Amino acid sequence: MFTRRTLLATALAVPFAPTLTAAAVGTPPVQLRFPRPTGPYAVGTTEMHLVDHGRRDPWVGGVRELMVSVWYPAWAGGERAAYLPRLTAESYGRDASGALQQPVGTVDWVGARSHGRVAASVRGGRYPVVVFSPGFGVPRGLGTVGVAELASQGYVVVTVDHTYEAAAVEFPGGRLAVQTLPEDGYAKTAMATRVADVRFVLDALKRLQRGQNPDAASRRLPRGLGAILDLNRIGAFGHSAGGITAAEVMHVDRRVRAGVNLDGTLGYGYTDPADSPTVAAGTDRPFLLWGTGKTGPNGGPQSHRTDPSWRMFWERSTGWQRDLNVPNGAHYSFIDHQVLIPWFQRFFTVPPALVANTISTANPSHVLRALNTYLPAFFDQHLSGRRPHPDLWRRPLPETRFID
């Protein structure tokens, strides 16, 4: 499931190298549009450059550096944030053009804007903190739709780029760190690095809460950002390898009280999932597993009834747990591809293989509704103490199944 440079481009089985640009054929680029968050809060966002002087980067040597974005409840107003940093957008756009079988520049990735507002004024209060880890090789920005939704619902969400594993990470000053991995044998190192990354981010948030500025260059952060962090209520979630990361972090760090795995096979790097300490131990805290009908063993459902790693984790966990499934979805139904692919289909023919391998045949609006319902509800229940509607975990929404 996880290979080097796992991006939209690798979801398409047929390679394609575009030789033209959209400008060369006189076609205006497609402008991206994203669904507006549904929560009661406006959304602010800012980024931080974090340097872990106590850890050596396992891929290139030197100190370990990270880029993170902080999404938070804010007052309305301010400039809309770029969907992806410019250099990341350019790099991702080239890969995406190949996968979409369209000329470079068909989609305006650089000009795309999210619904987050750059350094918007912080809305006072105390909010739970949730860390988001993306899939293997995927930029943190590809989870923007779900992250902005959580922030609009009253969460501070911190998204993490795992440097030199992600296809491209842009640092201040126009420095682009591209994926730099050995040809093979990197799985356990990658997961250990991800876990250390997230734990270091939690340490940096503690500094921020204390009134310090953890940014490497002490760049200005929104006033009051640290004061709204409730670090006694921390959750973690992620897609694919990011979902595994959430479980792995919970295994070693009691600060994380609840976690969600979106379609990641647990025990990554182990031939037998029983050899994974995380899988073998399970968890005593709330955990949500959410798969699809096509990403499990032999192309079938991904659930605790079909995947040995999920089954062992499920059986050995003692905390609150649920197993959800999108039967008609695919691996990328859980991140922004679920919005992007249908949008592209309005303007050009998306290769059928790409549709099948990213979002499949699930109704996009129903999947988005499910994500916007179950993820906030899970964290509401286990971090905010808000009781869900009695039917929430008993009657599944359209395009969703509960796996008992």
VEXDREN-2710 file (C-alpha; in Angstrom, 1 decimal):
% VEXDREN-2710
k/r/px/py/pz
1/MET/0.0/0.0/0.0
2/PHE/2.8/2.4/0.8
3/THR/5.5/3.0/-1.8
4/ARG/8.0/5.7/-2.5
5/ARG/6.4/9.0/-3.8
6/THR/2.8/7.8/-3.0
7/LEU/0.9/10.7/-4.7
8/LEU/-2.1/11.2/-7.0
9/ALA/0.3/10.3/-9.8
10/THR/0.9/6.8/-8.5
11/ALA/-2.8/6.1/-8.1
12/LEU/-2.9/5.7/-11.9
13/ALA/-1.6/2.4/-13.2
14/VAL/-0.9/3.7/-16.7
15/PRO/2.2/6.1/-16.9
16/PHE/1.8/9.3/-18.8
17/ALA/4.3/12.1/-19.4
18/PRO/2.6/15.3/-20.6
19/THR/4.7/17.1/-23.2
20/LEU/2.5/20.2/-23.6
21/THR/1.4/23.0/-21.2
22/ALA/-2.2/24.2/-21.0
23/ALA/-1.0/27.7/-22.0
24/ALA/0.6/26.2/-25.2
25/VAL/-2.8/24.9/-26.3
26/GLY/-4.7/28.0/-25.3
27/THR/-6.7/26.5/-22.5
28/PRO/-7.3/28.6/-19.3
29/PRO/-6.4/26.7/-16.2
30/VAL/-9.1/25.1/-14.0
31/GLN/-9.6/27.1/-10.8
32/LEU/-10.1/24.9/-7.7
33/ARG/-13.1/25.4/-5.5
34/PHE/-13.5/23.7/-2.1
35/PRO/-16.6/23.2/0.1
36/ARG/-17.0/25.8/2.8
37/PRO/-16.6/24.5/6.3
38/THR/-19.9/23.9/8.0
39/GLY/-19.0/24.8/11.6
40/PRO/-19.9/28.0/13.5
41/TYR/-16.3/29.4/13.6
42/ALA/-14.3/31.1/10.9
43/VAL/-11.0/29.4/10.3
44/GLY/-7.5/30.9/10.7
45/THR/-4.2/29.3/9.7
46/THR/-0.5/29.9/10.2
47/GLU/2.6/27.8/9.6
48/MET/5.7/27.1/11.7
49/HIS/9.2/25.9/10.9
50/LEU/10.3/23.5/13.6
51/VAL/13.8/22.3/14.2
52/ASP/14.6/19.4/16.5
53/HIS/18.2/20.0/17.5
54/GLY/18.2/16.8/19.6
55/ARG/17.5/14.5/16.7
56/ARG/19.5/13.6/13.6
57/ASP/17.5/13.4/10.3
58/PRO/17.5/9.7/9.3
59/TRP/17.3/10.4/5.6
60/VAL/19.9/13.1/4.9
61/GLY/21.7/13.7/8.2
62/GLY/21.8/17.0/10.0
63/VAL/19.1/18.2/12.4
64/ARG/15.5/17.1/11.8
65/GLU/13.3/19.9/10.4
66/LEU/9.6/20.0/10.0
67/MET/6.9/22.3/8.5
68/VAL/3.5/22.3/10.2
69/SER/0.4/24.3/9.8
70/VAL/-1.9/25.3/12.6
71/TRP/-5.6/25.7/11.9
72/TYR/-7.8/27.3/14.5
73/PRO/-11.1/29.0/15.3
74/ALA/-10.8/32.6/14.3
75/TRP/-12.7/35.8/13.7
76/ALA/-13.7/36.4/10.1
77/GLY/-11.6/38.4/7.8
78/GLY/-8.1/38.3/6.3
79/GLU/-6.5/36.9/3.2
80/ARG/-7.4/33.4/2.1
81/ALA/-4.5/31.0/2.6
82/ALA/-2.8/29.2/-0.4
83/TYR/-4.0/25.6/-0.7
84/LEU/-0.4/24.5/-1.1
85/PRO/2.8/26.5/-0.7
86/ARG/4.0/27.7/-4.1
87/LEU/6.9/25.3/-4.7
88/THR/4.9/22.4/-3.3
89/ALA/2.0/23.3/-5.6
90/GLU/4.3/23.4/-8.7
91/SER/5.8/20.1/-7.9
92/TYR/2.5/18.4/-7.1
93/GLY/0.9/20.0/-10.2
94/ARG/3.5/18.3/-12.4
95/ASP/2.8/14.9/-10.9
96/ALA/-1.0/15.4/-11.0
97/SER/-0.8/16.4/-14.7
98/GLY/0.7/13.0/-15.5
99/ALA/-2.0/11.2/-13.5
100/LEU/-4.8/13.2/-15.0
101/GLN/-3.3/12.8/-18.5
102/GLN/-3.6/16.5/-19.0
103/PRO/-1.0/19.1/-20.1
104/VAL/0.9/20.8/-17.3
105/GLY/-0.9/23.9/-16.1
106/THR/-4.4/22.4/-16.8
107/VAL/-5.2/23.0/-13.1
108/ASP/-4.1/26.1/-11.2
109/TRP/-2.6/24.5/-8.2
110/VAL/-0.5/27.6/-7.4
111/GLY/-3.4/30.0/-7.3
112/ALA/-5.7/27.7/-5.4
113/ARG/-7.0/29.1/-2.1
114/SER/-8.4/27.3/1.0
115/HIS/-11.1/28.7/3.3
116/GLY/-8.5/29.3/6.0
117/ARG/-7.5/32.9/6.6
118/VAL/-3.8/33.7/6.9
119/ALA/-2.9/34.6/10.5
120/ALA/-6.6/35.6/11.2
121/SER/-7.4/36.9/14.7
122/VAL/-7.7/34.1/17.2
123/ARG/-11.1/33.5/18.6
124/GLY/-10.7/33.3/22.4
125/GLY/-11.5/30.2/24.4
126/ARG/-9.8/26.8/25.0
127/TYR/-10.0/24.2/22.3
128/PRO/-8.9/20.6/22.0
129/VAL/-5.9/20.0/19.8
130/VAL/-5.8/17.4/17.1
131/VAL/-2.7/16.4/15.1
132/PHE/-3.1/15.3/11.4
133/SER/-0.6/13.1/9.7
134/PRO/-0.9/12.6/5.9
135/GLY/-0.4/9.5/3.9
136/PHE/3.0/8.3/2.8
137/GLY/4.6/10.8/0.4
138/VAL/1.5/13.1/0.5
139/PRO/1.8/16.8/1.3
140/ARG/0.0/17.9/4.5
141/GLY/-2.2/20.2/2.4
142/LEU/-4.0/17.4/0.8
143/GLY/-6.1/17.0/4.0
144/THR/-7.2/20.6/4.0
145/VAL/-10.9/20.1/3.5
146/GLY/-11.3/17.8/6.6
147/VAL/-8.8/19.8/8.7
148/ALA/-10.7/23.1/8.0
149/GLU/-13.9/21.5/8.9
150/LEU/-12.6/20.4/12.3
151/ALA/-11.2/23.8/13.0
152/SER/-14.6/25.3/12.1
153/GLN/-16.2/23.0/14.7
154/GLY/-13.9/24.3/17.5
155/TYR/-10.6/22.4/17.2
156/VAL/-7.0/23.5/16.8
157/VAL/-5.7/21.2/14.1
158/VAL/-2.0/20.8/13.5
159/THR/-0.9/19.3/10.2
160/VAL/2.6/17.8/9.8
161/ASP/4.8/17.3/6.7
162/HIS/7.2/14.4/7.2
163/THR/10.3/15.8/5.6
164/TYR/12.1/13.8/2.9
165/GLU/9.3/11.2/3.0
166/ALA/6.8/13.7/1.6
167/ALA/7.2/14.3/-2.1
168/ALA/8.0/18.0/-1.5
169/VAL/8.1/20.2/1.6
170/GLU/8.7/23.9/1.2
171/PHE/10.7/25.7/3.9
172/PRO/11.0/29.5/4.4
173/GLY/13.3/31.2/1.9
174/GLY/12.2/29.1/-1.0
175/ARG/14.0/25.9/0.0
176/LEU/12.3/22.7/-1.3
177/ALA/13.0/19.4/0.4
178/VAL/12.1/16.5/-2.0
179/GLN/11.6/12.9/-1.1
180/THR/14.9/11.3/-0.3
181/LEU/14.6/7.6/0.6
182/PRO/16.6/4.5/0.0
183/GLU/15.3/2.1/-2.6
184/ASP/14.0/-0.3/0.0
185/GLY/14.2/-1.3/3.7
186/TYR/12.9/2.1/4.9
187/ALA/9.5/1.1/6.4
188/LYS/10.3/0.8/10.1
189/THR/12.6/3.9/10.0
190/ALA/9.9/5.9/8.3
191/MET/7.3/4.9/10.9
192/ALA/9.6/5.6/13.8
193/THR/10.5/9.0/12.3
194/ARG/6.8/9.8/11.9
195/VAL/6.1/9.0/15.5
196/ALA/9.1/11.1/16.7
197/ASP/7.9/13.9/14.4
198/VAL/4.5/14.0/16.0
199/ARG/5.8/13.8/19.5
200/PHE/8.2/16.7/18.8
201/VAL/5.3/18.7/17.5
202/LEU/3.4/18.1/20.7
203/ASP/6.5/19.3/22.6
204/ALA/6.5/22.5/20.4
205/LEU/2.9/23.1/21.2
206/LYS/3.6/23.0/24.9
207/ARG/6.3/25.7/24.4
208/LEU/3.7/27.7/22.4
209/GLN/1.2/27.3/25.2
210/ARG/3.8/28.7/27.7
211/GLY/4.1/31.9/25.6
212/GLN/7.2/30.9/23.7
213/ASN/7.6/31.0/19.9
214/PRO/8.8/27.6/18.6
215/ASP/9.2/28.8/15.1
216/ALA/12.9/28.4/14.1
217/ALA/13.2/32.1/13.0
218/SER/10.7/33.3/15.6
219/ARG/8.4/34.5/12.8
220/ARG/5.4/36.3/14.1
221/LEU/2.4/34.1/15.1
222/PRO/-1.2/35.2/15.6
223/ARG/-1.6/36.8/19.0
224/GLY/-3.1/34.5/21.6
225/LEU/-2.6/31.3/19.6
226/GLY/-0.8/29.5/22.5
227/ALA/-3.5/30.5/25.0
228/ILE/-6.3/28.7/23.2
229/LEU/-4.5/25.3/23.2
230/ASP/-6.0/22.8/25.6
231/LEU/-3.2/20.2/25.7
232/ASN/-5.1/18.1/28.2
233/ARG/-7.4/17.2/25.3
234/ILE/-5.2/15.9/22.4
235/GLY/-6.3/13.7/19.6
236/ALA/-4.6/12.3/16.5
237/PHE/-5.8/11.2/13.1
238/GLY/-4.4/10.5/9.7
239/HIS/-4.9/8.9/6.3
240/SER/-3.2/5.7/5.2
241/ALA/0.3/5.8/6.8
242/GLY/-0.9/8.8/8.8
243/GLY/-3.6/6.6/10.3
244/ILE/-1.0/4.1/11.3
245/THR/1.0/7.0/12.8
246/ALA/-2.0/7.9/15.0
247/ALA/-2.1/4.4/16.4
248/GLU/1.7/4.2/16.9
249/VAL/1.9/7.6/18.7
250/MET/-0.9/6.6/21.0
251/HIS/1.0/3.4/21.9
252/VAL/4.0/5.4/23.2
253/ASP/2.5/8.7/24.2
254/ARG/-0.3/9.0/26.8
255/ARG/-0.8/12.7/25.9
256/VAL/-2.9/11.5/22.9
257/ARG/-6.4/10.6/24.3
258/ALA/-8.2/9.5/21.1
259/GLY/-7.2/8.5/17.6
260/VAL/-8.6/7.7/14.1
261/ASN/-7.0/5.6/11.4
262/LEU/-8.4/6.3/7.9
263/ASP/-7.6/3.2/5.8
264/GLY/-4.1/2.5/7.0
265/THR/-2.9/-1.1/7.4
266/LEU/-1.5/-1.4/10.9
267/GLY/1.9/-3.0/11.6
268/TYR/3.6/-1.3/8.7
269/GLY/7.1/-2.7/8.3
270/TYR/6.3/-6.0/10.0
271/THR/5.8/-9.2/8.0
272/ASP/3.5/-10.5/10.7
273/PRO/1.3/-7.9/12.4
274/ALA/1.6/-9.8/15.6
275/ASP/5.2/-8.6/15.8
276/SER/4.1/-5.0/15.9
277/PRO/4.0/-3.8/19.6
278/THR/1.2/-1.4/18.7
279/VAL/-1.0/-4.1/17.1
280/ALA/-0.2/-6.7/19.7
281/ALA/-1.1/-4.3/22.6
282/GLY/-4.1/-2.6/21.1
283/THR/-5.2/0.6/23.0
284/ASP/-7.1/1.5/26.1
285/ARG/-8.3/4.8/24.6
286/PRO/-11.0/5.6/22.1
287/PHE/-10.0/4.6/18.5
288/LEU/-11.9/4.8/15.2
289/LEU/-11.1/2.5/12.3
290/TRP/-12.5/3.6/8.9
291/GLY/-11.9/1.7/5.7
292/THR/-13.4/1.2/2.3
293/GLY/-14.9/-1.7/0.4
294/LYS/-11.9/-2.1/-1.9
295/THR/-8.7/-1.5/0.0
296/GLY/-8.5/-4.5/2.2
297/PRO/-6.9/-7.9/1.5
298/ASN/-7.3/-9.1/-2.1
299/GLY/-9.1/-5.9/-3.0
300/GLY/-12.0/-6.5/-0.6
301/PRO/-13.3/-4.6/2.4
302/GLN/-10.8/-3.1/4.8
303/SER/-12.2/-3.9/8.3
304/HIS/-11.3/-5.7/11.5
305/ARG/-13.1/-8.8/10.0
306/THR/-10.8/-8.9/6.9
307/ASP/-7.5/-7.3/7.8
308/PRO/-5.4/-9.4/10.2
309/SER/-3.7/-6.2/11.6
310/TRP/-7.0/-4.5/12.2
311/ARG/-8.5/-7.7/13.7
312/MET/-5.7/-8.1/16.2
313/PHE/-5.7/-4.4/17.2
314/TRP/-9.5/-4.5/17.6
315/GLU/-9.5/-7.7/19.7
316/ARG/-6.7/-6.4/22.0
317/SER/-8.1/-2.9/22.5
318/THR/-10.1/-2.2/25.6
319/GLY/-11.2/1.4/24.9
320/TRP/-14.2/2.7/23.0
321/GLN/-14.0/1.5/19.4
322/ARG/-15.9/1.6/16.1
323/ASP/-15.2/0.2/12.6
324/LEU/-16.7/2.2/9.8
325/ASN/-16.6/1.4/6.1
326/VAL/-17.3/3.2/2.8
327/PRO/-18.2/0.2/0.6
328/ASN/-18.2/2.1/-2.7
329/GLY/-15.1/4.2/-1.9
330/ALA/-11.4/3.8/-2.4
331/HIS/-8.2/4.7/-0.6
332/TYR/-8.3/8.4/-1.3
333/SER/-11.9/8.9/-0.4
334/PHE/-10.7/10.2/3.0
335/ILE/-8.7/13.2/1.8
336/ASP/-9.2/16.0/-0.7
337/HIS/-9.3/13.7/-3.7
338/GLN/-12.9/13.1/-2.8
339/VAL/-13.5/16.7/-3.7
340/LEU/-10.9/17.3/-6.4
341/ILE/-11.7/14.3/-8.7
342/PRO/-15.4/15.2/-9.1
343/TRP/-14.5/18.8/-9.6
344/PHE/-12.0/17.9/-12.4
345/GLN/-14.7/15.8/-14.1
346/ARG/-16.7/19.0/-14.7
347/PHE/-13.9/20.3/-17.0
348/PHE/-12.2/17.3/-18.6
349/THR/-12.3/13.5/-18.8
350/VAL/-10.5/12.0/-15.8
351/PRO/-9.0/8.6/-16.6
352/PRO/-11.4/5.9/-15.4
353/ALA/-8.5/4.0/-13.7
354/LEU/-7.6/7.1/-11.7
355/VAL/-11.2/7.5/-10.5
356/ALA/-11.4/3.8/-9.6
357/ASN/-8.1/4.0/-7.7
358/THR/-8.8/7.2/-5.8
359/ILE/-12.5/7.6/-5.0
360/SER/-14.3/4.8/-6.9
361/THR/-18.1/5.0/-7.3
362/ALA/-19.2/6.4/-3.9
363/ASN/-21.4/9.5/-4.1
364/PRO/-19.0/12.4/-3.3
365/SER/-21.5/14.5/-1.4
366/HIS/-22.5/11.6/0.8
367/VAL/-18.9/10.7/1.6
368/LEU/-18.1/14.3/2.4
369/ARG/-21.2/14.5/4.7
370/ALA/-20.1/11.3/6.5
371/LEU/-16.6/12.7/7.0
372/ASN/-17.9/16.0/8.2
373/THR/-20.2/14.2/10.6
374/TYR/-18.3/11.2/12.1
375/LEU/-14.8/12.8/12.6
376/PRO/-16.1/15.9/14.5
377/ALA/-18.5/13.7/16.4
378/PHE/-15.8/11.2/17.5
379/PHE/-13.6/14.0/18.8
380/ASP/-16.6/15.8/20.3
381/GLN/-17.5/12.7/22.3
382/HIS/-14.0/11.8/23.5
383/LEU/-12.2/15.1/23.8
384/SER/-15.0/17.7/24.3
385/GLY/-17.4/15.5/26.3
386/ARG/-20.3/16.4/24.1
387/ARG/-22.8/13.5/23.9
388/PRO/-23.7/12.5/20.3
389/HIS/-27.2/12.0/19.1
390/PRO/-28.4/8.5/20.2
391/ASP/-28.6/7.3/16.6
392/LEU/-25.2/8.5/15.5
393/TRP/-23.4/5.2/16.0
394/ARG/-26.4/3.0/15.3
395/ARG/-27.8/4.2/12.0
396/PRO/-25.1/4.8/9.3
397/LEU/-25.3/7.7/6.9
398/PRO/-25.6/7.0/3.2
399/GLU/-22.4/5.5/1.7
400/THR/-21.4/4.3/5.2
401/ARG/-21.6/0.9/7.0
402/PHE/-20.8/-0.1/10.6
403/ILE/-18.7/-3.2/10.9
404/ASP/-19.7/-5.1/14.0
END
